[in-house]
Amino acid sequence: MDAFLNGEFVSVGQATVPINDRGLMYGDGLFETMRVYNGKAFRMAQHLERMVRGSEFLKIPLPFTPKQLQHFTEELIERNQMPDSVLRVTLTRGPGDRGYTPKSEAKPTLAMTLHPAPPLDPENPPQWSLITSSFRIPASDPLASFKTLNKLTSVMARIEAEARNADEALLTNTNGEVAETAGANLFWVYRDKICTTPTGRGVLPGITRAVVLEICQILNFETNKRVIKPESLKNSEAIFLTQSTLGVVVINSLDGEPTGQSPLVDQIYRAYCEMLVKP
């Protein structure tokens, strides 16, 4: 299998970075994950727009334009014959000396890899169990707007979930409000409204989250961006997650208790699958 690294296509085994790469040493970088279907990365323009904003915020110059990255992605998919896959784009500040202060002459590292994609069935959305993690995220953190490489909170939350035989972990913020999960945005249904936590509460403005809000407009579903405490979440009619790899994931239990189900979520999932397969 081939990977893309700093302008070249090389085998995954040869795609190496220096041991002093700041992404390795400090998590100094960004990444984006996209679903590839029929040879096209879904909503790639929006993903790359977020990466551009993140690179500007972190002051890491993006070594290629979004248009160039789109071209390289198409070639990578063709080389690997993986028209249905998951694409990861990783940007780091590049190699540098030990110490937190980056040097201006650092040359960024940009890598792209493809991974097998889980199958999607429009009639049967994936279902996960969810537990509430003991880890919290800052309620007001400007870095939450971007997918940085520093994901230790998510890693530890997933370890908690696995120890409790659950699929995913719910993260609250330092205000005690529901924020998101270790690897997804959170939605819930309350009185037939599709609700989600507003950004600015430690929540990543997810691309699939935006797609689902767009779908709700198309389907004339009422939406509400609001804060909620974990105890109130348990009273919702249904809970679901959004993320790039699986799209929409239905939650069937929270902290060991069964959760409700809603036909609205099934309609949203089917609409997402239809949107994904459009040329």
C-alpha positions as CSV (number, residue, x, y, z in Angstrom):
1,M,0.0,0.0,0.0
2,D,1.2,3.5,-0.8
3,A,1.1,6.6,1.3
4,F,1.7,10.3,0.4
5,L,4.5,12.0,2.3
6,N,5.7,15.5,1.6
7,G,5.0,15.5,-2.1
8,E,5.9,11.9,-2.9
9,F,4.1,8.6,-3.1
10,V,6.0,5.9,-1.2
11,S,5.1,2.5,0.3
12,V,3.7,2.7,3.8
13,G,6.8,0.9,5.2
14,Q,9.0,3.6,3.7
15,A,6.8,6.5,4.8
16,T,8.8,7.6,7.9
17,V,9.4,10.9,9.7
18,P,12.3,12.0,11.8
19,I,12.3,11.1,15.5
20,N,12.4,14.8,16.3
21,D,9.3,15.6,14.4
22,R,7.2,17.9,16.6
23,G,4.1,16.0,15.9
24,L,5.7,13.0,17.5
25,M,7.3,14.9,20.3
26,Y,4.5,17.3,21.3
27,G,1.4,16.5,19.2
28,D,2.2,19.8,17.4
29,G,-0.1,19.5,14.4
30,L,-3.5,18.7,12.9
31,F,-5.3,16.0,11.2
32,E,-8.5,15.4,9.2
33,T,-10.4,12.2,8.6
34,M,-12.7,11.7,5.6
35,R,-14.9,8.9,4.3
36,V,-14.0,8.0,0.7
37,Y,-16.9,6.6,-1.4
38,N,-16.8,5.9,-5.2
39,G,-13.3,7.3,-5.3
40,K,-14.3,10.7,-3.8
41,A,-13.5,12.0,-0.3
42,F,-16.9,13.2,1.1
43,R,-17.0,16.9,1.9
44,M,-13.2,17.2,1.4
45,A,-13.5,21.0,0.7
46,Q,-15.0,21.5,4.2
47,H,-12.4,19.3,5.9
48,L,-9.5,21.1,4.2
49,E,-11.0,24.5,5.0
50,R,-10.9,23.6,8.6
51,M,-7.3,22.4,8.2
52,V,-6.4,25.7,6.6
53,R,-7.9,27.6,9.4
54,G,-6.2,25.4,11.9
55,S,-2.8,25.7,10.2
56,E,-3.2,29.5,10.3
57,F,-4.1,29.5,14.0
58,L,-1.2,27.2,14.9
59,K,1.1,29.2,12.5
60,I,2.1,26.0,10.6
61,P,2.3,26.8,6.9
62,L,0.3,24.3,4.8
63,P,2.8,23.1,2.2
64,F,0.2,22.4,-0.5
65,T,-3.0,24.2,-1.5
66,P,-6.4,22.5,-1.0
67,K,-6.6,22.0,-4.8
68,Q,-3.2,20.2,-4.8
69,L,-4.2,18.0,-1.9
70,Q,-7.4,17.1,-3.7
71,H,-5.4,16.0,-6.7
72,F,-2.9,14.0,-4.6
73,T,-5.9,12.3,-2.9
74,E,-7.3,11.2,-6.2
75,E,-4.0,9.7,-7.2
76,L,-3.5,8.0,-3.8
77,I,-7.0,6.4,-4.1
78,E,-6.2,5.2,-7.7
79,R,-2.7,3.9,-6.7
80,N,-4.2,1.8,-3.9
81,Q,-7.4,0.8,-5.7
82,M,-9.4,1.8,-2.6
83,P,-12.5,3.7,-3.9
84,D,-14.3,2.9,-0.6
85,S,-12.0,3.8,2.3
86,V,-11.1,6.2,5.0
87,L,-8.6,9.0,4.3
88,R,-6.4,10.6,6.9
89,V,-4.5,13.8,6.3
90,T,-1.9,14.7,8.9
91,L,0.0,18.0,9.2
92,T,2.8,18.6,11.7
93,R,5.2,21.5,12.3
94,G,8.0,19.2,11.2
95,P,11.3,18.3,12.8
96,G,12.8,20.6,15.3
97,D,15.0,21.0,18.4
98,R,13.9,19.8,21.8
99,G,11.8,22.5,23.6
100,Y,8.3,23.9,23.2
101,T,9.3,27.0,21.3
102,P,9.2,26.2,17.6
103,K,11.9,27.6,15.2
104,S,10.7,29.6,12.3
105,E,12.8,27.6,9.8
106,A,11.0,24.3,10.6
107,K,9.7,22.5,7.5
108,P,6.2,21.1,7.9
109,T,5.4,17.4,7.4
110,L,2.3,16.4,5.5
111,A,1.2,12.8,5.1
112,M,-1.9,11.1,3.7
113,T,-2.9,7.5,4.2
114,L,-5.9,5.3,3.3
115,H,-7.5,2.8,5.6
116,P,-10.3,0.2,5.2
117,A,-13.8,1.6,5.6
118,P,-16.5,-0.2,7.6
119,P,-19.5,-1.1,5.5
120,L,-22.6,1.1,5.7
121,D,-26.2,-0.3,5.4
122,P,-28.8,2.5,4.8
123,E,-31.4,0.4,6.6
124,N,-29.4,-0.5,9.6
125,P,-27.4,2.3,11.2
126,P,-24.4,1.3,13.4
127,Q,-25.3,1.0,17.1
128,W,-23.0,1.7,20.0
129,S,-23.2,1.6,23.8
130,L,-22.1,4.8,25.6
131,I,-20.6,5.5,29.1
132,T,-19.9,8.8,30.8
133,S,-16.2,9.3,31.1
134,S,-14.5,10.7,34.2
135,F,-12.3,12.9,31.9
136,R,-13.4,16.5,31.2
137,I,-12.5,18.9,28.5
138,P,-12.1,22.7,28.8
139,A,-15.4,24.6,28.3
140,S,-13.7,27.4,26.5
141,D,-10.7,26.3,24.5
142,P,-9.9,27.9,21.2
143,L,-8.0,24.7,20.2
144,A,-11.3,22.8,20.3
145,S,-12.2,24.3,17.0
146,F,-9.6,22.2,15.2
147,K,-8.5,18.5,15.1
148,T,-5.2,18.8,16.8
149,L,-2.9,15.8,17.2
150,N,-3.1,16.0,21.0
151,K,-5.9,13.5,21.7
152,L,-4.8,12.0,25.1
153,T,-8.2,12.9,26.7
154,S,-10.0,10.9,23.9
155,V,-7.5,8.0,24.3
156,M,-8.0,7.8,28.0
157,A,-11.8,8.1,27.7
158,R,-11.8,5.2,25.2
159,I,-9.7,3.1,27.6
160,E,-12.4,3.8,30.2
161,A,-15.1,2.8,27.8
162,E,-13.4,-0.4,26.9
163,A,-12.9,-1.3,30.5
164,R,-16.7,-0.9,31.0
165,N,-17.5,-3.0,27.9
166,A,-18.8,0.1,26.0
167,D,-18.1,1.3,22.5
168,E,-17.7,5.0,23.2
169,A,-17.2,7.6,26.0
170,L,-19.2,10.7,26.7
171,L,-17.1,13.7,27.6
172,T,-18.4,16.6,29.8
173,N,-16.8,20.0,29.9
174,T,-15.4,21.8,33.0
175,N,-18.8,23.4,33.5
176,G,-20.3,19.9,34.0
177,E,-22.2,20.2,30.7
178,V,-22.4,17.5,28.0
179,A,-19.9,18.3,25.3
180,E,-19.1,15.5,22.8
181,T,-17.7,12.0,22.8
182,A,-14.2,10.8,22.5
183,G,-14.5,10.7,18.7
184,A,-17.8,12.1,17.7
185,N,-20.3,15.0,18.0
186,L,-23.4,14.3,20.1
187,F,-27.1,14.8,19.2
188,W,-30.2,13.9,21.0
189,V,-33.9,14.0,20.3
190,Y,-36.2,15.9,22.7
191,R,-39.9,16.5,22.0
192,D,-39.2,15.7,18.3
193,K,-36.4,18.3,18.1
194,I,-32.9,17.4,17.0
195,C,-30.7,18.9,19.6
196,T,-26.9,19.3,19.8
197,T,-24.4,21.1,22.0
198,P,-23.4,24.5,20.6
199,T,-19.8,25.1,19.6
200,G,-17.8,27.2,22.1
201,R,-18.4,24.7,24.9
202,G,-15.3,22.6,24.1
203,V,-17.1,21.0,21.1
204,L,-15.4,20.4,17.8
205,P,-17.4,21.9,14.9
206,G,-17.6,18.6,13.1
207,I,-18.1,18.4,9.4
208,T,-20.6,15.5,9.7
209,R,-22.3,17.5,12.4
210,A,-22.8,20.3,9.9
211,V,-24.0,17.7,7.3
212,V,-26.7,16.4,9.7
213,L,-27.8,19.9,10.5
214,E,-28.1,20.5,6.8
215,I,-30.1,17.3,6.4
216,C,-32.5,18.4,9.2
217,Q,-33.2,21.6,7.2
218,I,-33.9,19.5,4.1
219,L,-36.3,17.2,6.1
220,N,-37.9,20.1,7.9
221,F,-36.8,18.8,11.3
222,E,-36.6,21.4,14.0
223,T,-33.2,21.8,15.5
224,N,-32.0,23.3,18.8
225,K,-28.4,24.0,19.8
226,R,-28.4,24.0,23.6
227,V,-26.5,23.0,26.7
228,I,-27.5,20.0,28.7
229,K,-26.3,18.2,31.8
230,P,-25.7,14.4,31.8
231,E,-28.7,13.7,34.0
232,S,-31.0,15.5,31.6
233,L,-29.5,13.7,28.6
234,K,-30.7,10.4,30.0
235,N,-34.3,11.7,29.7
236,S,-34.0,12.3,26.0
237,E,-36.1,10.4,23.5
238,A,-33.0,9.2,21.6
239,I,-29.3,9.8,21.3
240,F,-27.0,9.6,18.3
241,L,-23.5,10.5,17.3
242,T,-22.0,11.9,14.1
243,Q,-18.5,11.3,12.8
244,S,-16.7,11.1,9.5
245,T,-16.0,7.3,9.3
246,L,-19.5,6.0,10.1
247,G,-21.6,9.1,9.5
248,V,-24.5,8.5,12.0
249,V,-24.2,6.2,15.0
250,V,-27.3,5.3,17.1
251,I,-26.7,5.0,20.8
252,N,-28.6,2.0,22.3
253,S,-27.5,2.4,26.0
254,L,-26.0,5.1,28.3
255,D,-24.2,4.0,31.4
256,G,-25.7,0.5,31.1
257,E,-29.3,1.8,30.8
258,P,-31.2,1.3,27.5
259,T,-31.9,4.5,25.6
260,G,-34.9,5.3,23.5
261,Q,-35.1,5.1,19.7
262,S,-36.6,7.6,17.3
263,P,-37.7,7.1,13.6
264,L,-36.3,10.6,13.1
265,V,-32.7,9.3,13.5
266,D,-33.4,6.5,11.0
267,Q,-34.5,9.1,8.5
268,I,-31.4,11.3,9.1
269,Y,-29.2,8.2,8.6
270,R,-30.8,7.2,5.4
271,A,-30.5,10.8,4.1
272,Y,-26.8,10.8,5.0
273,C,-26.2,7.6,3.1
274,E,-28.0,9.0,0.1
275,M,-25.9,12.1,0.3
276,L,-22.7,10.1,0.6
277,V,-23.3,8.1,-2.6
278,K,-24.2,11.0,-4.8
279,P,-21.5,11.5,-7.5
